[in-house]
Amino acid sequence: MSFPASPFVTPVLLLIVSNVFMTVAWYGHLKFKTAALPVVIAVSWGIALIEYCFAVPANRIGHAVYSAAELKTIQEVITLVVFAGFSVVVLKEPLGLNHLIGFGLIAAGAFFIFSGR
């Protein structure tokens, strides 16, 4: 499997796709509360397998130009953005000021992770 884009950009794009799948795997079942738990677990596991097909190459490609800590930070920031959108759009749960402040503090942490480059 080859990826022609930049080793700086490709991991970010793959992690975005990966996080969409993982968010659906972890939280999508909340829309189907009457579904049997074993079914929900099996479906979520299948979706998570797809997520791994994007996350593993993202980290392998990305490690050529990012440290493991930087890759994890990128993944966490993407996770928060994807989750925030999913929470509002799919789950219809509003984000409050406390959530935005917390996310902002995490973004500040990401800034410090990358400021040493």
GUKOLBA-76931 format. One line per field, with one value per residue: residue in three letters; residue number from 1; x, y, z of N, C-alpha, C in turn. Coordinates in steps of 0.1 Angstrom, whole numbers, always signed. Last residue first. Example, Ala and Ser with C-alpha at 12.3 -4.5 7.8 and 13.67 -1.06 7.14 Angstrom:
<sites>
residu: SER | ALA;
num: 2 | 1;
n.east: +128 | +132;
n.north: -22 | -57;
n.up: +71 | +78;
ca.east: +137 | +123;
ca.north: -11 | -45;
ca.up: +71 | +78;
c.east: +129 | +132;
c.north: +0 | -33;
c.up: +79 | +78;
</sites>
This chain:
<sites>
residu: ARG | GLY | SER | PHE | ILE | PHE | PHE | ALA | GLY | ALA | ALA | ILE | LEU | GLY | PHE | GLY | ILE | LEU | HIS | ASN | LEU | GLY | LEU | PRO | GLU | LYS | LEU | VAL | VAL | VAL | SER | PHE | GLY | ALA | PHE | VAL | VAL | LEU | THR | ILE | VAL | GLU | GLN | ILE | THR | LYS | LEU | GLU | ALA | ALA | SER | TYR | VAL | ALA | HIS | GLY | ILE | ARG | ASN | ALA | PRO | VAL | ALA | PHE | CYS | TYR | GLU | ILE | LEU | ALA | ILE | GLY | TRP | SER | VAL | ALA | ILE | VAL | VAL | PRO | LEU | ALA | ALA | THR | LYS | PHE | LYS | LEU | HIS | GLY | TYR | TRP | ALA | VAL | THR | MET | PHE | VAL | ASN | SER | VAL | ILE | LEU | LEU | LEU | VAL | PRO | THR | VAL | PHE | PRO | SER | ALA | PRO | PHE | SER | MET;
num: 117 | 116 | 115 | 114 | 113 | 112 | 111 | 110 | 109 | 108 | 107 | 106 | 105 | 104 | 103 | 102 | 101 | 100 | 99 | 98 | 97 | 96 | 95 | 94 | 93 | 92 | 91 | 90 | 89 | 88 | 87 | 86 | 85 | 84 | 83 | 82 | 81 | 80 | 79 | 78 | 77 | 76 | 75 | 74 | 73 | 72 | 71 | 70 | 69 | 68 | 67 | 66 | 65 | 64 | 63 | 62 | 61 | 60 | 59 | 58 | 57 | 56 | 55 | 54 | 53 | 52 | 51 | 50 | 49 | 48 | 47 | 46 | 45 | 44 | 43 | 42 | 41 | 40 | 39 | 38 | 37 | 36 | 35 | 34 | 33 | 32 | 31 | 30 | 29 | 28 | 27 | 26 | 25 | 24 | 23 | 22 | 21 | 20 | 19 | 18 | 17 | 16 | 15 | 14 | 13 | 12 | 11 | 10 | 9 | 8 | 7 | 6 | 5 | 4 | 3 | 2 | 1;
n.east: +99 | +86 | +60 | +45 | +37 | +24 | +1 | -11 | -19 | -38 | -57 | -64 | -76 | -98 | -112 | -120 | -136 | -156 | -168 | -177 | -196 | -209 | -223 | -253 | -261 | -268 | -254 | -247 | -237 | -224 | -208 | -194 | -178 | -163 | -150 | -133 | -118 | -107 | -91 | -73 | -59 | -49 | -32 | -13 | -3 | +8 | +28 | +44 | +53 | +68 | +76 | +75 | +86 | +81 | +57 | +38 | +38 | +28 | +4 | -10 | -12 | -29 | -53 | -65 | -71 | -84 | -110 | -117 | -120 | -141 | -162 | -161 | -167 | -193 | -205 | -201 | -215 | -241 | -245 | -243 | -266 | -292 | -307 | -317 | -301 | -287 | -271 | -249 | -233 | -214 | -192 | -172 | -175 | -174 | -148 | -135 | -141 | -128 | -102 | -94 | -96 | -75 | -53 | -49 | -42 | -19 | -2 | +0 | +16 | +43 | +48 | +26 | +12 | +11 | +13 | +8 | +8;
n.north: +216 | +225 | +229 | +206 | +206 | +231 | +225 | +206 | +222 | +237 | +217 | +214 | +238 | +236 | +216 | +230 | +250 | +234 | +224 | +247 | +256 | +226 | +211 | +191 | +163 | +148 | +128 | +140 | +167 | +167 | +144 | +149 | +171 | +160 | +139 | +154 | +168 | +147 | +134 | +154 | +154 | +127 | +127 | +145 | +131 | +109 | +121 | +131 | +108 | +97 | +124 | +124 | +112 | +85 | +82 | +82 | +56 | +44 | +58 | +52 | +24 | +23 | +36 | +21 | -3 | +5 | +9 | -17 | -25 | -10 | -24 | -48 | -38 | -30 | -55 | -67 | -50 | -52 | -79 | -79 | -61 | -55 | -23 | -1 | +20 | +33 | +54 | +43 | +33 | +53 | +52 | +35 | +36 | +63 | +68 | +52 | +65 | +90 | +82 | +74 | +99 | +112 | +96 | +102 | +129 | +126 | +111 | +129 | +151 | +143 | +128 | +138 | +112 | +85 | +56 | +21 | -12;
n.up: +184 | +207 | +201 | +203 | +230 | +231 | +216 | +232 | +253 | +240 | +235 | +262 | +266 | +248 | +260 | +283 | +271 | +259 | +282 | +295 | +276 | +260 | +232 | +231 | +214 | +192 | +180 | +156 | +162 | +187 | +185 | +162 | +169 | +190 | +177 | +160 | +180 | +194 | +175 | +168 | +193 | +193 | +170 | +178 | +200 | +188 | +173 | +193 | +205 | +184 | +161 | +125 | +103 | +105 | +116 | +96 | +88 | +112 | +116 | +94 | +94 | +118 | +111 | +91 | +102 | +125 | +114 | +109 | +135 | +144 | +131 | +146 | +171 | +167 | +162 | +187 | +205 | +195 | +201 | +229 | +235 | +212 | +209 | +221 | +214 | +192 | +196 | +207 | +187 | +183 | +199 | +189 | +161 | +156 | +164 | +145 | +120 | +126 | +130 | +103 | +91 | +105 | +100 | +73 | +75 | +90 | +73 | +50 | +58 | +61 | +38 | +11 | -10 | -19 | -4 | -10 | +0;
ca.east: +104 | +101 | +68 | +51 | +43 | +37 | +10 | -6 | -9 | -26 | -50 | -58 | -65 | -88 | -106 | -112 | -124 | -147 | -161 | -167 | -184 | -209 | -211 | -246 | -257 | -276 | -260 | -253 | -245 | -234 | -216 | -202 | -188 | -172 | -159 | -142 | -126 | -115 | -102 | -82 | -66 | -58 | -44 | -21 | -9 | -3 | +17 | +37 | +45 | +56 | +79 | +70 | +88 | +93 | +69 | +41 | +42 | +40 | +15 | -8 | -4 | -16 | -44 | -61 | -65 | -70 | -102 | -115 | -110 | -128 | -159 | -159 | -154 | -183 | -205 | -196 | -200 | -234 | -245 | -234 | -252 | -285 | -299 | -325 | -301 | -294 | -283 | -257 | -243 | -225 | -203 | -173 | -174 | -187 | -159 | -134 | -145 | -143 | -110 | -94 | -104 | -89 | -58 | -53 | -54 | -30 | -6 | -6 | +2 | +37 | +48 | +37 | +13 | +19 | +7 | +16 | +0;
ca.north: +212 | +221 | +241 | +209 | +194 | +229 | +236 | +202 | +212 | +244 | +224 | +203 | +234 | +246 | +213 | +218 | +254 | +242 | +215 | +239 | +263 | +237 | +213 | +204 | +167 | +159 | +125 | +127 | +164 | +177 | +146 | +137 | +172 | +172 | +136 | +145 | +176 | +157 | +127 | +150 | +166 | +132 | +118 | +148 | +144 | +107 | +114 | +141 | +117 | +90 | +115 | +128 | +127 | +89 | +81 | +94 | +66 | +39 | +59 | +66 | +30 | +16 | +41 | +35 | -3 | +1 | +20 | -8 | -32 | -7 | -10 | -47 | -44 | -20 | -44 | -73 | -52 | -39 | -74 | -87 | -57 | -64 | -34 | -14 | +15 | +21 | +57 | +50 | +24 | +52 | +60 | +37 | +23 | +56 | +75 | +49 | +51 | +89 | +87 | +65 | +88 | +118 | +97 | +88 | +125 | +134 | +105 | +116 | +153 | +152 | +121 | +141 | +125 | +95 | +68 | +33 | +0;
ca.up: +171 | +208 | +202 | +190 | +224 | +238 | +212 | +218 | +255 | +245 | +224 | +255 | +274 | +246 | +247 | +284 | +278 | +251 | +272 | +302 | +278 | +269 | +240 | +229 | +227 | +195 | +193 | +156 | +150 | +184 | +197 | +163 | +158 | +192 | +187 | +154 | +169 | +201 | +182 | +158 | +188 | +203 | +171 | +166 | +202 | +197 | +166 | +184 | +213 | +188 | +172 | +138 | +104 | +97 | +125 | +103 | +78 | +105 | +126 | +97 | +84 | +118 | +122 | +88 | +89 | +126 | +120 | +98 | +127 | +149 | +127 | +131 | +169 | +171 | +152 | +175 | +206 | +195 | +187 | +221 | +238 | +222 | +203 | +222 | +228 | +191 | +189 | +216 | +192 | +173 | +203 | +203 | +168 | +153 | +170 | +159 | +123 | +122 | +141 | +114 | +87 | +105 | +113 | +77 | +67 | +95 | +86 | +49 | +56 | +71 | +51 | +20 | -4 | -26 | -2 | -10 | +0;
c.east: +115 | +107 | +83 | +60 | +51 | +44 | +24 | +4 | -3 | -15 | -37 | -50 | -57 | -75 | -95 | -105 | -115 | -134 | -152 | -160 | -173 | -196 | -212 | -233 | -249 | -273 | -269 | -261 | -253 | -243 | -227 | -212 | -198 | -182 | -169 | -153 | -136 | -124 | -112 | -94 | -76 | -66 | -54 | -34 | -18 | -10 | +5 | +26 | +38 | +47 | +66 | +75 | +83 | +96 | +82 | +53 | +47 | +46 | +29 | +4 | -1 | -7 | -30 | -51 | -60 | -63 | -87 | -107 | -107 | -117 | -145 | -155 | -151 | -169 | -195 | -195 | -194 | -219 | -238 | -233 | -242 | -270 | -292 | -317 | -309 | -295 | -292 | -271 | -252 | -237 | -216 | -186 | -177 | -187 | -172 | -145 | -145 | -148 | -125 | -103 | -105 | -99 | -72 | -59 | -59 | -43 | -18 | -11 | -6 | +22 | +43 | +37 | +24 | +21 | +15 | +8 | +9;
c.north: +220 | +217 | +238 | +221 | +197 | +216 | +234 | +213 | +207 | +234 | +231 | +208 | +223 | +243 | +223 | +215 | +242 | +247 | +223 | +229 | +255 | +244 | +226 | +204 | +180 | +164 | +136 | +125 | +151 | +172 | +156 | +139 | +161 | +173 | +148 | +142 | +167 | +165 | +137 | +143 | +163 | +145 | +123 | +139 | +148 | +120 | +112 | +134 | +127 | +99 | +107 | +119 | +132 | +104 | +84 | +94 | +78 | +50 | +54 | +67 | +45 | +22 | +36 | +40 | +11 | +0 | +17 | +4 | -23 | -14 | -6 | -34 | -44 | -25 | -34 | -63 | -57 | -41 | -61 | -83 | -66 | -61 | -42 | -26 | +2 | +14 | +45 | +54 | +31 | +43 | +59 | +43 | +25 | +43 | +68 | +56 | +48 | +75 | +87 | +69 | +78 | +107 | +103 | +88 | +111 | +130 | +113 | +110 | +139 | +152 | +130 | +132 | +126 | +108 | +79 | +45 | +12;
c.up: +166 | +195 | +203 | +190 | +212 | +233 | +218 | +213 | +242 | +248 | +228 | +242 | +267 | +254 | +244 | +271 | +280 | +258 | +264 | +292 | +285 | +270 | +248 | +237 | +225 | +210 | +198 | +169 | +151 | +172 | +194 | +174 | +159 | +181 | +190 | +164 | +163 | +191 | +188 | +165 | +178 | +199 | +181 | +167 | +190 | +200 | +175 | +177 | +204 | +197 | +176 | +149 | +118 | +99 | +118 | +112 | +86 | +96 | +120 | +107 | +87 | +107 | +121 | +98 | +84 | +113 | +121 | +102 | +114 | +141 | +132 | +126 | +154 | +168 | +154 | +164 | +193 | +196 | +186 | +207 | +230 | +223 | +214 | +216 | +230 | +205 | +188 | +210 | +202 | +179 | +194 | +207 | +183 | +160 | +168 | +167 | +138 | +125 | +138 | +126 | +98 | +101 | +114 | +91 | +71 | +88 | +92 | +63 | +56 | +70 | +63 | +33 | +6 | -19 | -8 | -10 | +0;
</sites>
